[in-house]
């Protein structure tokens, strides 16, 4: 990742958000707490950090009934409506 000037921030998501200027990122990958309030907080906070034309991506976009604690799909769907 060195050619892309990436930096890994090992801290809570809300702490990292405070360090990043709005509209300054080309890409953000979210893999945080998989419960709805935290997902919504991450989506709202990180999406403003990404420039127009950039990308917000994440992990565990699923509605598997055997994993009810993973609420990513419904949270992302609700946020993007």
Backbone as JSON Lines, residues from 0, in Angstrom:
{"i":0,"aa":"X","n":[0.81,-1.21,0.0],"ca":[0.0,0.0,0.0],"c":[0.85,1.27,0.0]}
{"i":1,"aa":"X","n":[2.15,1.12,0.15],"ca":[3.03,2.28,0.25],"c":[2.86,3.28,-0.91]}
{"i":2,"aa":"X","n":[2.73,2.84,-2.15],"ca":[2.59,3.82,-3.24],"c":[1.31,4.66,-3.16]}
{"i":3,"aa":"X","n":[0.36,4.2,-2.37],"ca":[-0.92,4.88,-2.28],"c":[-1.02,5.83,-1.1]}
{"i":4,"aa":"X","n":[0.05,6.0,-0.37],"ca":[0.09,6.9,0.77],"c":[-1.0,6.56,1.8]}
{"i":5,"aa":"X","n":[-1.16,5.27,2.07],"ca":[-2.15,4.8,3.05],"c":[-1.59,4.9,4.45]}
{"i":6,"aa":"X","n":[-2.51,5.06,5.37],"ca":[-2.14,5.08,6.77],"c":[-3.18,4.28,7.53]}
{"i":7,"aa":"X","n":[-2.74,3.35,8.33],"ca":[-3.63,2.56,9.16],"c":[-3.71,3.23,10.53]}
{"i":8,"aa":"X","n":[-4.93,3.53,10.95],"ca":[-5.14,4.16,12.25],"c":[-5.73,3.12,13.19]}
{"i":9,"aa":"X","n":[-4.98,2.72,14.19],"ca":[-5.46,1.72,15.14],"c":[-6.02,2.43,16.38]}
{"i":10,"aa":"X","n":[-7.28,2.79,16.25],"ca":[-7.98,3.49,17.32],"c":[-9.47,3.36,17.06]}
{"i":11,"aa":"X","n":[-10.27,3.82,17.99],"ca":[-11.71,3.8,17.78],"c":[-12.07,4.68,16.58]}
{"i":12,"aa":"X","n":[-13.12,4.29,15.91],"ca":[-13.55,4.99,14.71],"c":[-13.81,6.47,14.96]}
{"i":13,"aa":"X","n":[-14.52,6.8,16.04],"ca":[-14.82,8.21,16.31],"c":[-13.56,9.02,16.59]}
{"i":14,"aa":"X","n":[-12.56,8.4,17.18],"ca":[-11.28,9.08,17.42],"c":[-10.57,9.36,16.1]}
{"i":15,"aa":"X","n":[-10.58,8.39,15.21],"ca":[-9.92,8.55,13.91],"c":[-10.63,9.61,13.06]}
{"i":16,"aa":"X","n":[-11.95,9.63,13.11],"ca":[-12.72,10.62,12.34],"c":[-12.29,12.04,12.66]}
{"i":17,"aa":"X","n":[-12.01,12.28,13.92],"ca":[-11.63,13.62,14.37],"c":[-10.31,14.08,13.75]}
{"i":18,"aa":"X","n":[-9.5,13.14,13.29],"ca":[-8.19,13.48,12.72],"c":[-8.22,13.72,11.21]}
{"i":19,"aa":"X","n":[-9.3,13.36,10.56],"ca":[-9.38,13.38,9.09],"c":[-10.26,14.53,8.62]}
{"i":20,"aa":"X","n":[-9.74,15.41,7.79],"ca":[-10.56,16.51,7.27],"c":[-11.66,16.0,6.34]}
{"i":21,"aa":"X","n":[-12.81,16.66,6.37],"ca":[-13.91,16.32,5.46],"c":[-13.43,16.44,4.01]}
{"i":22,"aa":"X","n":[-13.9,15.52,3.17],"ca":[-13.61,15.56,1.74],"c":[-12.17,15.27,1.37]}
{"i":23,"aa":"X","n":[-11.4,14.68,2.27],"ca":[-9.97,14.51,2.0],"c":[-9.58,13.09,1.56]}
{"i":24,"aa":"X","n":[-10.5,12.15,1.64],"ca":[-10.15,10.76,1.33],"c":[-10.72,10.33,-0.02]}
{"i":25,"aa":"X","n":[-9.97,9.49,-0.7],"ca":[-10.47,8.87,-1.93],"c":[-11.25,7.6,-1.61]}
{"i":26,"aa":"X","n":[-10.9,6.96,-0.5],"ca":[-11.45,5.65,-0.18],"c":[-11.42,5.45,1.32]}
{"i":27,"aa":"X","n":[-12.48,4.88,1.86],"ca":[-12.48,4.46,3.25],"c":[-13.13,3.09,3.33]}
{"i":28,"aa":"X","n":[-12.55,2.22,4.15],"ca":[-13.05,0.87,4.36],"c":[-13.43,0.74,5.82]}
{"i":29,"aa":"X","n":[-14.7,0.42,6.06],"ca":[-15.22,0.33,7.42],"c":[-15.41,-1.13,7.8]}
{"i":30,"aa":"X","n":[-14.8,-1.53,8.9],"ca":[-15.02,-2.85,9.48],"c":[-15.02,-2.67,10.98]}
{"i":31,"aa":"X","n":[-16.13,-2.16,11.48],"ca":[-16.21,-1.84,12.9],"c":[-17.24,-2.69,13.61]}
{"i":32,"aa":"X","n":[-17.82,-2.12,14.63],"ca":[-18.88,-2.78,15.37],"c":[-20.04,-3.06,14.42]}
{"i":33,"aa":"X","n":[-20.6,-4.25,14.48],"ca":[-21.61,-4.69,13.51],"c":[-23.05,-4.47,13.97]}
{"i":34,"aa":"X","n":[-23.23,-3.64,15.01],"ca":[-24.57,-3.35,15.49],"c":[-25.01,-1.98,14.98]}
{"i":35,"aa":"X","n":[-26.32,-1.87,14.73],"ca":[-26.86,-0.72,14.01],"c":[-26.43,0.66,14.49]}
{"i":36,"aa":"X","n":[-26.49,0.99,15.77],"ca":[-26.12,2.37,16.14],"c":[-24.68,2.73,15.75]}
{"i":37,"aa":"X","n":[-23.78,1.77,15.86],"ca":[-22.37,2.01,15.53],"c":[-22.17,2.09,14.02]}
{"i":38,"aa":"X","n":[-22.89,1.28,13.29],"ca":[-22.79,1.3,11.82],"c":[-23.27,2.65,11.3]}
{"i":39,"aa":"X","n":[-24.42,3.09,11.81],"ca":[-24.96,4.38,11.37],"c":[-24.0,5.52,11.7]}
{"i":40,"aa":"X","n":[-23.4,5.47,12.88],"ca":[-22.42,6.49,13.27],"c":[-21.22,6.47,12.32]}
{"i":41,"aa":"X","n":[-20.73,5.28,12.0],"ca":[-19.59,5.17,11.08],"c":[-19.94,5.67,9.69]}
{"i":42,"aa":"X","n":[-21.09,5.28,9.18],"ca":[-21.49,5.71,7.84],"c":[-21.65,7.22,7.76]}
{"i":43,"aa":"X","n":[-22.31,7.79,8.73],"ca":[-22.53,9.25,8.74],"c":[-21.21,10.0,8.89]}
{"i":44,"aa":"X","n":[-20.36,9.51,9.77],"ca":[-19.1,10.2,10.02],"c":[-18.08,10.05,8.92]}
{"i":45,"aa":"X","n":[-17.94,8.84,8.4],"ca":[-16.91,8.59,7.39],"c":[-17.32,9.03,5.98]}
{"i":46,"aa":"X","n":[-18.59,9.0,5.67],"ca":[-18.99,9.37,4.31],"c":[-18.66,10.83,3.99]}
{"i":47,"aa":"X","n":[-18.67,11.71,4.98],"ca":[-18.31,13.11,4.72],"c":[-16.8,13.29,4.58]}
{"i":48,"aa":"X","n":[-16.04,12.3,4.98],"ca":[-14.58,12.37,4.86],"c":[-14.11,12.03,3.45]}
{"i":49,"aa":"X","n":[-14.99,11.38,2.68],"ca":[-14.65,10.94,1.32],"c":[-15.06,12.01,0.32]}
{"i":50,"aa":"X","n":[-14.16,12.3,-0.6],"ca":[-14.43,13.32,-1.61],"c":[-15.52,12.86,-2.58]}
{"i":51,"aa":"X","n":[-16.18,13.77,-3.29],"ca":[-17.13,13.36,-4.34],"c":[-16.41,12.47,-5.35]}
{"i":52,"aa":"X","n":[-17.03,11.38,-5.7],"ca":[-16.42,10.43,-6.62],"c":[-15.59,9.37,-5.93]}
{"i":53,"aa":"X","n":[-15.38,9.52,-4.61],"ca":[-14.64,8.53,-3.84],"c":[-15.52,7.35,-3.46]}
{"i":54,"aa":"X","n":[-15.0,6.48,-2.62],"ca":[-15.73,5.26,-2.3],"c":[-15.71,4.96,-0.8]}
{"i":55,"aa":"X","n":[-16.87,4.6,-0.29],"ca":[-17.01,4.08,1.06],"c":[-17.33,2.6,0.91]}
{"i":56,"aa":"X","n":[-16.52,1.75,1.5],"ca":[-16.72,0.3,1.42],"c":[-16.7,-0.27,2.82]}
{"i":57,"aa":"X","n":[-17.11,-1.51,2.92],"ca":[-17.13,-2.12,4.25],"c":[-17.19,-3.63,4.2]}
{"i":58,"aa":"X","n":[-17.47,-4.19,5.35],"ca":[-17.37,-5.63,5.57],"c":[-18.69,-6.16,6.14]}
{"i":59,"aa":"X","n":[-19.0,-7.4,5.85],"ca":[-20.14,-8.14,6.42],"c":[-21.49,-7.59,6.0]}
{"i":60,"aa":"X","n":[-21.62,-7.18,4.75],"ca":[-22.93,-6.76,4.22],"c":[-23.72,-8.04,3.92]}
{"i":61,"aa":"X","n":[-24.46,-8.49,4.93],"ca":[-25.18,-9.76,4.82],"c":[-26.44,-9.71,5.66]}
{"i":62,"aa":"X","n":[-27.39,-10.54,5.33],"ca":[-28.6,-10.66,6.15],"c":[-28.79,-12.11,6.59]}
{"i":63,"aa":"X","n":[-27.69,-12.75,6.9],"ca":[-27.74,-14.15,7.35],"c":[-28.54,-14.27,8.64]}
{"i":64,"aa":"X","n":[-29.53,-15.12,8.62],"ca":[-30.4,-15.3,9.79],"c":[-29.67,-15.97,10.95]}
{"i":65,"aa":"X","n":[-28.59,-16.71,10.66],"ca":[-27.84,-17.37,11.72],"c":[-26.87,-16.43,12.43]}
{"i":66,"aa":"X","n":[-26.78,-15.18,11.98],"ca":[-25.89,-14.19,12.6],"c":[-26.67,-12.91,12.89]}
{"i":67,"aa":"X","n":[-27.65,-12.96,13.82],"ca":[-28.51,-11.79,14.05],"c":[-27.77,-10.58,14.62]}
{"i":68,"aa":"X","n":[-26.59,-10.78,15.19],"ca":[-25.84,-9.64,15.73],"c":[-25.14,-8.82,14.64]}
{"i":69,"aa":"X","n":[-25.13,-9.34,13.42],"ca":[-24.56,-8.58,12.3],"c":[-25.7,-7.84,11.61]}
{"i":70,"aa":"X","n":[-25.77,-6.54,11.86],"ca":[-26.87,-5.71,11.38],"c":[-26.41,-4.75,10.29]}
{"i":71,"aa":"X","n":[-25.38,-5.14,9.57],"ca":[-24.77,-4.25,8.58],"c":[-25.7,-3.99,7.4]}
{"i":72,"aa":"X","n":[-26.23,-5.03,6.79],"ca":[-27.03,-4.86,5.57],"c":[-28.2,-3.92,5.81]}
{"i":73,"aa":"X","n":[-29.0,-4.19,6.84],"ca":[-30.17,-3.35,7.07],"c":[-29.77,-1.91,7.44]}
{"i":74,"aa":"X","n":[-28.66,-1.76,8.13],"ca":[-28.2,-0.4,8.49],"c":[-27.73,0.37,7.26]}
{"i":75,"aa":"X","n":[-26.96,-0.29,6.4],"ca":[-26.49,0.37,5.18],"c":[-27.65,0.68,4.26]}
{"i":76,"aa":"X","n":[-28.56,-0.26,4.11],"ca":[-29.74,-0.02,3.25],"c":[-30.54,1.17,3.76]}
{"i":77,"aa":"X","n":[-30.76,1.24,5.06],"ca":[-31.52,2.35,5.65],"c":[-30.77,3.68,5.44]}
{"i":78,"aa":"X","n":[-29.47,3.68,5.66],"ca":[-28.66,4.9,5.53],"c":[-28.65,5.42,4.09]}
{"i":79,"aa":"X","n":[-28.58,4.51,3.14],"ca":[-28.46,4.95,1.73],"c":[-29.79,5.26,1.07]}
{"i":80,"aa":"X","n":[-30.89,5.0,1.76],"ca":[-32.21,5.38,1.18],"c":[-32.34,6.85,1.27]}
